[in-house]
Amino acid sequence: MDFDLGDDLQAVCSRVVEGCRQIHSHLDYRAARGELRDYITNEFLRKYVPDAFGIESGFIITSDGESSLEQDFIIYDKTKTPLLARHGNSQLLPVEGVYITAEVGSSLTFDDLERCAEDVRRIKKLKKSAYLKPPTPVYRIREFRELKDFFNTVSYLIVYDSPHTLKELTERLMEVNERLAIPPQHQIDGVFLMRRGVILNYREVDPGEKMQFMVLEDTNHAYADTEDVLPLFYLAIMSRLGKVWMHGLDLREYIKVPLEPNVLKYIEKTPELFPEEDSPGGPTVEAPDVKIPDVEISDVEVPGPALEARRDETTGDAGRYQLPS
């Protein structure tokens, strides 16, 4: 039996695009946005993105108390990222586990594009720091010429249509990034318009290079007229998820629980210090309830050989004291 994954993906995407078309044509802008988000998430992403990754709408937060605006969907590491709390119908997710965000819309205007550019900059500036330190050296990630212990968040726009052409939108996106002084690592990584095409990234230094699914320090924005918008959106997501990983999340940075240690100092009993009848197997003598002050071992006067601190070779405990042999 012959299988063609490309044809299968095209069939699924065609059905989803038709559903989006009906939503766009029957609802106003605000209502259509929420319906499109739920439809794309439930009928497409949750069915075809691996279960190791969660998909939620909500807010991204940091251990320092900063947060993003509400995101239409967030793709995160489901195996290591807990859902900390719910705010209405939206989740609160730690930034350390977030890999991809996207804003969904029915139509994209110039004002929408500028608002999204500022929103993405805010997301990408959120600090990822609450990780558990691995016990052994591990691979580190180099993105934007920085060596780090985490992957940058990638952010997309997925929109049904726009009153502007792809060329006009691409030029406006470049102008907004320059005017607002948004560096490459904080820019929108891609715009997917189901009725028109895509805005992605291109390396001029290599004319044979394919378009990139994320902004890099040496890429420029480029657009392409295509009907395969949703398949490209899926490939963009999966190409990123196929290479990312994260250290364990250190929840102690998010959940502050005061804990004061009660330190217990003691000297372990040894058979040489007590009468034979008190040794195991002999008569039991109940010790009187006497409060012994905390003292250093050097201050204890014991008749006979002096006590020495010895490391217990069986347990490695340096707090056990024995007579010298």
N, C-alpha and C positions, 0 to 999 in steps of 0.2 A: 504494500500500500504506500502510495506517495503522499508525503506531507509537504505543504508549502506554508511555512510560518508567516511569510509576508502576506499571502492571500488571506490567511485566517485573521491576521491583525487588521488588514484592510476591511474585512467584513464587519468585525467588531466595531471599528472606528466609524464606519459609515452609519451603522445603526445608532451610535452615540451622537454623532453629528446631527442626524435627523431628529433625534429627541431634543437636542439643543435648539435646533431651528424652530421647532414647535413652541418651545418655551419662550424663545425670543419674540416670536410673532404674536403670542397671545397675552403676554404680560408686559407691564410697564418696566422701566429701567430698574427701579429699586427691587420690585418683586422678582424680576427675572434673575437678578444677581444671586439671590439666595437659592432659588430653584436650580439654577445652573450649577452652583457649587455642590448642592446635595446630589444632583443627578450625576455629575462627573465623578464625584467621590464614590458614590454607592454603586453606580452601574458600570464604572470603568476601573478606577484606581484600586478600590478594595478587592476587586475580583482578579486583577492581573499584576498587582505588586506583591512580592513575596510576603508571607506572614511574619517574617522576622522584623518587618517594618510596620509601624503604626501610622495611621492617617487620622488626624483630628483637626478640627477648627478651634482656634483659641488664641491665647496669648503666650508669648515666649518670655520667660523671666530669668534673671541672673541671681546668683547668691548675694550680690551687692544691693539687691532691691530694685534694679532697673527692669524695664519691660518694653515689649514692642506694642504696637497697636494690634487690634484683633486681625488675625490672619485667616483667610478663607480655608486653606488647608496647610497642614504642617506634616511633613514626613519625618519620622524620628526613629531612633533605634529602640525597638519595642522590647528587646531582651534586657536592656540595661537602664532604661529610662522610665521611672514611675510617673504616673499621672498624679501630680501633687494635690491638686484641688480642682474643683469645678466652679466657674463663675457663670451662673445662668446655664446656658447651653454650651458654653465654651470651656475648654480645658486650659489649665496652666501647666506649661511644660518647661523643664529646665533647658537652658540654651545648649548645654554641653551635649545633649543627645539629639539635637536638631540637625538634619542634613539638608532638607529642601523646604522652601516655602513657596506658595503661589497665591496670587490674587486672581479671582475669577470675576469676569464682567460680561455684561450683555453688549456694551459698546464702549469704545475707547476714544476719548477726545484728548486734545492737547492738555487740557487741565488735569484730566485723569492721569495722563502719563507723567506729568510733573509731580503730582501728589504721590504716585506710586514710586517714583525715583527717590523722593525724600523718605518714604516709608521703608524702602529697601535699605537705604543708607543707615537708617536707625537700627534695623535688624542686624545688619552685618557688623555694626560697631559694638554690639553686645559682647561682653567679655566672657570667654569660655575659660574657666579656671578650676572649677570644683571637680577635679579628677582624683581618683585614688592612684598613688604612685606605684607603678609596677615593681615587683621584687627584683627583676633582672632587666638589663638593657633591652629596649625594644626598638622597632623601626620608628623613625620620626618622619614627619611630612614636610616637604618643601613646596610651598605655594606662595607666589608673589615674592620669591627670593628670600623668604623667611623660613627658618627651620622651627617647626612647632610640633606639639603633641596632639594636635587635633586638626580636623578638616574644616575649611571655611564653609559657611552656609551658602547654598546656591538658591537664588530667588528668580522666579519666572512670573510672567503674566499670561493667562489663558483667557482669551476674549472671543466672543462670537463674531463681532463685526466692528467696523469703525467708519465714521464719515470721512476719514482721511485715507489717502493712498499709503502704501507701504513706504514709498520714498519720502513722503512728507513726515510720516511718523519717525522714520529712521533719522532724518535730519533734525527733527525736533528733539529726539532723545539725545543726540550728540550735543546739541546746543544747550540742553538742560544740564547735562553732566559737566560741560565746560563752565557755564554760568554759575552753577552752584558749587563748583570746585569739588566734585565728587571723584575720588580716586578710583582706579579700576577695580580694586578689591571690594569696593562698596557700591558698585553699580548693578543695575538690573542685568541678569545674565541672558535673558531671552524673552521675546514677545511672540506669542502664538495666536494668530487671528484665523479662526476656522474658515471664514469666507474669503480670505485674501492671501495669506502666506505667513512667513516667519521673519523675524529679525533676530539674527544670531551674531556670530563673531567670526572674523576671518584674519588669517595671518598673511600679510602682503609679502613677507620675506620668502614664502614658499607658495608659488602659484598653484602647485598641484595639491596643496593641503586642503582637506575637507573643512567645512564650517565647524566651528567649535561650539559646544553646548554651554560653555561658561566663559566669562570675560577673563582674559589673562593680561599680563602686563604688556604684551607685545601684539595684541589683537585690536582690530578695528570693527565697528559695527557694519554689518552687511545684511541685505534683505534678499528674499527669494520668493517669487510667486509660485505657489504650489497648492495642490489640493490635499496633499498628504500631511496636513498640519497636525492632526491628532496622533498619527503614527510617529511623527517626529517628536512630539511632546512626550510620548511614552518612551522613545529611545533616549531622549535627554535625561529623563528620570532614571531609567535603568542603567545607563552608562555611568551615572554618578553613584548610584547605590551599589554598583558592582565593584567599586574600588574603595569605599569608605569603611572605617571601623573606629571604635572609640575605646578608651580606657574606662574602667568602672567609674560610675558616678559617686562622688563623695557626698552623701546626703548630710553629713555633719555640717557642711557649709550652708545648707538650707534650713535644717531643723536644729535649732540651737537648744540643747538640753543641758542646763547647768549640772555639773557633777563634781562634787568635792570629794577627793579620796580620803578615807579614814585609814591612816597608816598604822599597822600593827607591828610592833617590834617584839621579838621574843627570842628566847634561847631554848633550843630543843633539848629535852631531857636525854641523857645518855646513861646506859646501865652502870658505868663506873662511878657516877656521882651519887647513886642512891643505894640503900641497903639491898641485900640480896632478896629479902622477902618482898620488896617492892618491884622486883623485876618480873617480866611476863611469866605467868604460871604460878607465882607466889601469892601470898595474901595481899588483898587490896587495901591500901590506906588512903582515906580521903584527905586530900590536901586542904588545909585551912584557907579560908577566903582572905587572903592578904594582898593588899594592893602594892605592887612593886613599881617604883618610879622608873621612868625611862632613863637609862644610863648607857654610856658607851661601854663596850666590852672591856676596854682598857681600865675602866674604873671599878670593875668587879674584883673583889678580893676573895679568893677561894683557897683554902689550905691545900697544900700539895702542889702538884705540877700546874704550871700556868696554862690557861686556856689559849688556844691558838685558833684563828679563823682558817678553816679549811674548806675548799670547794668540794662538795659532794660529787664524786665522779659518776654516780648512777643517775643523778637528777640534774647536775649542773648548777645546783642551787648554792650560791655563794653566801647565803644567810644562815647556814648550818654550822655549828661550832662543835669541835671534837677535841678530846685530849690528844696530845702528840703521842705517837707510838714510840 
